[in-house]
Amino acid sequence: MKIYESKKLSTQHLKKLLQRPLTGADSIRENVNSIILDVKTGGIISAVKYAKKFDHYNSASIFVSESEFKQAEKSLPEEGMNAIKKAYENIYNFHLLQLPKKITTETQKGILCSRIFKPIENVGLYIPGGTAVLPSTILMLGIPAKIAGCKRVVISTPVQGSKVNSYLLYAAKLCGISEIIKIGGAQGVGLLAYGGKGFRKVDKIFGPGNRYVTTAKLLVNQDFDGAQIDMPAGPSEVLIIADRNANPKFVASDLLSQAEHGADSQVILLTNDLSFAKEVQKEVQIQLNLLPRKSITEKSLRASRIIITNDIYEGVILSNEYAPEHLILNVKNPIRILKNIRNAGSVFIGQYSPESAGDYASGTNHSLPTNGLAKTIGGVTVEMFMKSMTIQKLSKKGLSKIADTIIALANIEGLEAHANAIKVRMKK
């Protein structure tokens, strides 16, 4: 990771350093669009064609069978299953508190207004399966779907060959999910969105993925025949604000834990101490050499930075502009700094709050907005798996209290039928 000093940089150069490493966006969109359109018309047959081409898919069926679920559980070590169970408990307990409550108020005597929530009945969960297997993502999406009460939850995940990873199947079973298709990538998103003979489409798609998956989600979201999406969650990222009080080994480990997600991930360290930055830089290299995913992590680090700020509050300003998916505050007084944080998907406070805790087992959700979208949206919640409905019940007396108001507004807008709907009810 290269070190830059903000005081030596122009505003334009500093802005460029904080840009995400997006490349080939136009060509990706063109390629993904052709896949999506093919799957839209060809259904399972087209999706399988691309799965064979990109993932070496060779399963007799795109669906995971009951026997595959049973075999998966038998093959897993107790230690692994217990870890997933523990994470499940913490995530479930935190998300259970997110269930939205019905509200009712009488805006005027005889005018009762309510807001209630209903689950989205038919949802799809995209679970990445490229360079890493992510049972944690099943928990992060399957648990809120379960709490929300979604009737049908189907998982799309790529397979190399014919089998879905056993840990994925075990996590899915814990979440009460039995419908899994062995197709991922853009073709998996397309199949979720449009369905086909033998597979019913979903109404909303959740889950992170690479640029191809993210682009596919955006395309089907723009099509009324497609499906809504949670957010365009793309390559993972972390920004750390640290001072001399932080442990350079801890900071380096946090940077690397995020960088190893993929070659297109990005990690950034903002600190007001140059000597500390150099210590972190050295520690990153030491720990990097011990990682099995070193080659992937190195590619991510090429688009990553250490920036020396004039003070910690300049770091806060830069962070708010960057709007990171994950933000770690490893400083002397993190709570004081937190008050000034406006844009972040998930915040980790202090020396012993590594980002990996949120990725796996603390209880918060790890499906979060990337690419600066934390300025406008938050991460996955139970409410995302639901939709609200408003209800109003007016008595004749209640309607009479606002009749003149409605008629006047209808007249202003030139909508006579609206006004007449009131007038006919108010006639004696």
C-alpha positions in Angstrom: 0.0 0.0 0.0 1.3 3.4 -1.0 1.4 6.3 1.5 0.2 9.8 0.4 0.1 13.0 2.4 -3.0 15.1 2.0 -1.1 18.4 2.5 1.0 17.6 -0.6 -2.0 16.7 -2.8 -4.3 18.9 -4.8 -8.1 18.5 -4.2 -8.4 16.8 -7.6 -5.6 14.3 -6.8 -7.0 13.5 -3.4 -10.4 12.9 -5.0 -8.8 10.6 -7.5 -7.1 8.5 -4.8 -10.5 7.9 -3.2 -12.1 6.6 -6.4 -13.2 3.0 -6.5 -11.3 0.8 -8.9 -14.1 0.4 -11.5 -12.9 -0.8 -14.9 -14.6 -2.0 -18.0 -18.1 -1.0 -16.8 -19.5 -0.4 -20.3 -18.3 -3.7 -21.7 -19.5 -5.6 -18.6 -23.0 -4.0 -19.0 -23.1 -5.0 -22.6 -22.1 -8.6 -21.9 -24.4 -9.0 -18.9 -27.3 -7.5 -20.8 -27.0 -10.1 -23.6 -27.0 -12.9 -20.9 -30.0 -11.4 -19.2 -32.1 -11.1 -22.4 -31.2 -14.7 -23.4 -32.2 -16.1 -20.0 -35.4 -14.0 -20.1 -36.5 -15.8 -23.2 -34.8 -19.1 -22.8 -35.3 -19.7 -19.0 -33.5 -22.7 -17.5 -32.0 -23.9 -20.7 -30.3 -20.6 -21.4 -29.2 -20.3 -17.7 -27.6 -23.8 -17.8 -25.8 -22.9 -21.0 -24.0 -20.0 -19.4 -23.4 -22.0 -16.1 -21.6 -24.6 -18.2 -19.6 -22.0 -20.0 -18.5 -20.0 -16.9 -18.7 -22.4 -14.0 -18.2 -25.8 -15.6 -21.6 -26.8 -14.3 -22.5 -30.5 -14.9 -25.3 -31.3 -12.5 -28.2 -33.5 -13.6 -30.6 -31.0 -12.0 -30.4 -27.3 -11.2 -32.2 -27.9 -7.9 -30.6 -29.2 -4.7 -32.3 -32.4 -3.6 -33.3 -33.5 -0.2 -30.7 -36.2 -0.2 -28.0 -33.6 -0.9 -29.1 -31.6 2.2 -28.9 -34.8 4.3 -25.5 -35.8 3.0 -24.1 -32.3 3.5 -25.0 -32.3 7.2 -23.5 -35.8 7.7 -20.2 -34.7 6.2 -19.7 -31.6 8.3 -17.5 -31.4 11.5 -19.3 -30.6 14.7 -17.0 -27.5 15.2 -18.1 -26.0 11.9 -21.8 -26.6 12.6 -21.6 -25.1 16.1 -19.9 -22.0 14.7 -22.7 -21.5 12.2 -25.3 -22.1 15.0 -23.7 -19.5 17.3 -23.6 -16.9 14.5 -27.2 -17.7 13.7 -28.3 -17.0 17.3 -26.6 -13.6 17.4 -27.8 -12.5 14.0 -31.3 -13.7 14.8 -31.5 -12.0 18.1 -30.4 -8.6 16.7 -32.7 -8.8 13.6 -35.7 -9.9 15.6 -35.7 -6.5 17.3 -36.1 -4.9 13.8 -39.6 -6.2 13.2 -41.5 -3.0 12.3 -44.6 -2.2 14.4 -48.0 -1.2 13.3 -48.9 2.5 13.9 -52.3 3.9 14.2 -53.5 7.5 14.9 -56.6 9.5 14.7 -55.6 12.6 12.7 -59.0 14.1 13.4 -62.0 12.8 15.1 -63.5 10.2 12.8 -60.4 9.9 10.6 -58.3 6.8 11.5 -55.0 6.3 9.7 -52.7 3.2 10.1 -49.5 1.8 8.7 -49.0 -2.0 8.7 -46.4 -4.3 7.3 -46.7 -7.5 5.2 -43.9 -9.8 4.1 -42.8 -10.0 0.5 -44.0 -13.5 -0.2 -41.5 -14.5 -2.9 -37.8 -13.6 -2.6 -34.5 -14.7 -4.0 -31.2 -14.7 -2.3 -28.0 -14.5 -4.3 -25.1 -16.2 -2.5 -21.6 -15.7 -4.1 -19.6 -18.8 -4.7 -16.6 -17.8 -6.7 -13.3 -17.5 -4.9 -14.8 -18.0 -1.5 -17.7 -19.9 0.0 -20.0 -17.7 2.1 -22.4 -19.5 4.4 -22.4 -16.3 6.5 -24.2 -14.5 3.7 -27.0 -17.1 3.8 -27.4 -16.3 7.5 -27.4 -12.5 6.8 -30.2 -12.8 4.2 -32.0 -16.0 5.3 -32.6 -14.9 8.9 -34.3 -11.5 8.2 -36.4 -13.3 5.5 -37.5 -15.8 8.0 -38.3 -13.2 10.7 -40.2 -11.2 8.1 -42.3 -14.2 7.3 -41.5 -14.6 3.5 -43.4 -17.6 2.2 -41.0 -18.6 -0.5 -37.2 -18.1 -0.2 -35.0 -19.4 -3.0 -31.2 -19.3 -3.2 -29.2 -18.9 -6.3 -25.5 -19.8 -6.0 -22.9 -21.0 -8.6 -21.3 -24.4 -8.4 -18.1 -25.7 -9.8 -19.3 -29.0 -11.2 -22.5 -30.4 -9.5 -22.4 -29.9 -5.8 -23.3 -26.9 -3.5 -20.9 -26.5 -0.6 -22.1 -28.5 2.4 -21.7 -25.5 4.8 -24.0 -23.5 2.5 -26.6 -26.2 2.6 -26.4 -26.5 6.4 -26.8 -22.7 6.8 -29.8 -22.7 4.4 -31.4 -25.5 6.4 -31.0 -23.5 9.6 -32.9 -20.6 7.9 -35.7 -22.9 6.8 -34.7 -22.7 3.1 -35.1 -25.8 1.0 -35.2 -24.4 -2.6 -31.7 -23.8 -4.0 -30.7 -23.5 -7.6 -27.1 -24.4 -8.6 -26.7 -21.5 -11.0 -25.1 -18.1 -10.1 -23.6 -15.2 -11.9 -25.6 -13.0 -14.2 -27.5 -16.1 -15.5 -28.5 -16.9 -11.9 -29.8 -13.4 -11.4 -31.7 -13.6 -14.7 -33.3 -16.8 -13.7 -34.4 -15.5 -10.4 -35.9 -12.4 -12.0 -37.7 -14.0 -15.0 -38.1 -17.7 -14.1 -38.9 -20.2 -16.8 -40.5 -23.5 -17.3 -40.2 -25.5 -14.1 -39.0 -22.5 -12.1 -41.1 -19.6 -10.8 -39.7 -16.1 -10.8 -39.2 -14.1 -7.5 -40.4 -10.6 -6.8 -37.2 -9.3 -5.1 -33.6 -10.2 -5.2 -31.1 -9.8 -2.3 -27.4 -10.4 -2.0 -23.9 -9.2 -2.9 -21.8 -10.2 -5.8 -19.1 -9.2 -8.3 -19.6 -6.6 -11.0 -21.3 -9.0 -13.3 -23.9 -9.9 -10.6 -24.3 -6.3 -9.5 -24.8 -5.2 -13.1 -27.4 -8.0 -13.7 -29.3 -6.9 -10.6 -29.4 -3.4 -11.8 -30.7 -4.5 -15.2 -33.5 -6.7 -14.0 -34.5 -4.0 -11.5 -35.0 -1.6 -14.4 -37.4 -4.1 -16.2 -41.0 -4.2 -15.0 -41.0 -7.9 -16.0 -38.0 -8.5 -13.8 -37.6 -8.1 -10.1 -36.8 -5.5 -7.5 -33.5 -5.6 -5.7 -32.2 -4.7 -2.2 -29.3 -2.6 -3.4 -26.4 -2.8 -6.0 -24.0 -4.3 -3.4 -20.7 -4.7 -5.3 -17.0 -5.3 -4.4 -16.3 -5.0 -0.7 -14.5 -2.1 1.0 -13.3 -0.9 4.3 -12.0 2.5 5.5 -10.1 2.8 8.7 -9.5 6.0 10.7 -6.7 5.4 13.1 -4.3 7.4 15.3 -1.1 6.6 17.2 -3.1 4.9 19.9 -4.0 2.1 17.5 -2.1 -1.2 17.2 -0.5 -1.3 13.7 -0.9 -5.1 13.7 -4.6 -4.8 14.3 -5.0 -2.2 11.6 -3.0 -4.2 9.1 -5.1 -7.3 9.8 -8.3 -5.4 9.3 -7.1 -4.0 6.0 -6.1 -7.4 4.7 -9.3 -9.2 5.9 -11.2 -7.0 3.6 -8.7 -6.9 0.7 -8.8 -10.7 0.5 -12.4 -10.7 -0.6 -11.5 -10.1 -4.2 -9.2 -8.4 -6.6 -11.7 -5.6 -7.1 -12.1 -4.9 -3.3 -10.6 -1.6 -1.9 -9.2 -0.8 1.5 -8.2 2.7 2.8 -6.4 3.9 5.9 -6.6 7.5 7.1 -4.3 8.5 9.8 -2.7 11.7 11.1 0.6 10.0 12.0 3.2 9.2 9.3 5.4 7.0 11.4 2.3 4.9 12.4 1.4 4.7 8.7 4.8 3.3 7.9 4.5 0.7 10.7 1.1 -0.4 9.3 2.6 -0.5 5.8 5.4 -2.9 7.0 2.9 -5.0 8.9 0.6 -5.4 5.9 3.5 -6.9 4.0 4.4 -9.2 6.8 0.9 -10.6 7.2 0.2 -10.6 3.5 3.1 -13.1 3.0 1.3 -15.6 5.3 -2.1 -15.5 3.5 -3.2 -18.4 1.2 -5.1 -15.8 -0.9 -2.0 -13.6 -1.3 -2.3 -13.3 -5.1 -5.9 -12.0 -4.9 -5.2 -9.7 -1.9 -2.2 -8.2 -3.7 -4.3 -7.1 -6.6 -6.8 -5.5 -4.2 -3.9 -3.6 -2.5 -2.8 -2.0 -5.7 -6.0 0.1 -5.7 -5.8 0.7 -1.9 -4.2 3.7 -0.1 -2.8 5.1 3.1 -3.5 8.8 3.4 -1.9 11.0 6.0 -4.4 13.6 7.1 -3.6 16.9 8.9 -5.7 15.7 11.8 -8.3 13.0 12.6 -11.2 15.4 11.7 -9.9 15.8 8.2 -10.1 12.0 8.1 -13.7 12.2 9.1 -14.5 14.6 6.3 -12.8 12.4 3.8 -14.6 9.3 5.2 -18.0 11.0 4.9 -17.3 11.9 1.3 -16.1 8.3 0.5 -19.1 6.8 2.4 -17.5 3.4 3.1 -19.3 0.1 3.3 -17.4 -0.7 6.5 -15.8 2.0 8.7 -13.4 1.3 11.6 -12.8 4.0 14.2 -9.6 2.9 15.9 -8.8 6.1 17.7 -8.4 7.3 21.3 -11.9 8.8 21.6 -14.0 6.9 19.0 -17.4 7.9 20.5 -16.5 11.6 20.1 -15.6 10.9 16.4 -18.7 8.8 15.8 -20.9 11.9 16.4 -19.5 13.4 13.2 -19.9 10.3 11.1 -22.8 10.7 8.6 -22.1 8.2 5.8 -21.2 4.5 6.5 -22.8 1.2 6.0 -21.6 -0.3 9.3 -19.3 1.2 11.9 -16.8 -0.7 14.1 -15.6 1.1 17.3 -12.3 0.6 19.1 -9.4 -1.8 19.1 -11.4 -5.0 19.6 -14.2 -4.4 17.0 -12.7 -5.9 13.8 -14.7 -5.8 10.7 -14.7 -9.6 10.5 -16.9 -9.7 13.7 -19.6 -8.0 11.7 -19.0 -10.2 8.7 -19.7 -13.3 10.8 -21.1 -13.3 14.2 -21.6 -10.1 16.2 -25.2 -9.9 15.0 -25.3 -7.0 12.6 -25.8 -7.6 8.9 -22.9 -7.7 6.5 -24.9 -7.1 3.3 -24.2 -3.4 3.0 -24.1 -0.5 0.5 -20.9 -0.1 -1.4 -19.5 2.4 -4.0 -20.6 5.4 -1.9 -24.2 4.4 -1.7 -24.0 4.6 2.1 -24.8 8.3 1.6 -28.4 7.4 0.8 -29.2 3.8 2.0 -28.3 1.4 4.8 -27.6 -2.3 4.9 -30.1 -5.2 4.7 -32.8 -5.2 7.4 -35.9 -7.2 8.2 -38.0 -4.4 6.9 -36.4 -4.8 3.4 -38.1 -8.2 3.2 -41.5 -6.5 3.9 -43.6 -3.8 2.4 -45.8 -1.3 4.2 -49.5 -0.6 3.6 -51.4 2.4 4.8 -55.0 2.1 5.8 -57.6 4.8 6.5 -61.1 4.6 7.8 -63.3 7.7 7.8 -66.7 8.1 9.3 -69.2 10.4 7.6 -68.5 13.0 10.4 -64.7 12.6 9.9 -65.0 13.0 6.1 -67.1 16.2 6.6 -64.3 17.8 8.5 -61.9 17.7 5.6 -64.5 17.7 2.7 -63.9 21.4 1.9 -60.2 20.9 2.0 -60.3 18.0 -0.5 -62.7 19.8 -2.8 -60.6 23.0 -2.8 -57.4 21.0 -3.6 -59.2 19.0 -6.3 -60.3 22.3 -7.9 -56.8 23.7 -7.8 -55.6 20.6 -9.7 -58.5 20.6 -12.1 -59.6 17.1 -11.0 -63.4 17.5 -10.8 -64.1 13.8 -10.3 -62.0 13.8 -7.2 -64.1 16.7 -5.9 -67.3 15.0 -6.9 -66.4 11.8 -4.9 -66.7 14.1 -1.8 -69.8 16.1 -2.9 -71.9 13.0 -3.6 -71.2 11.8 -0.1 -71.9 15.1 1.6 -75.3 15.6 0.0 -78.1 15.2 2.5 
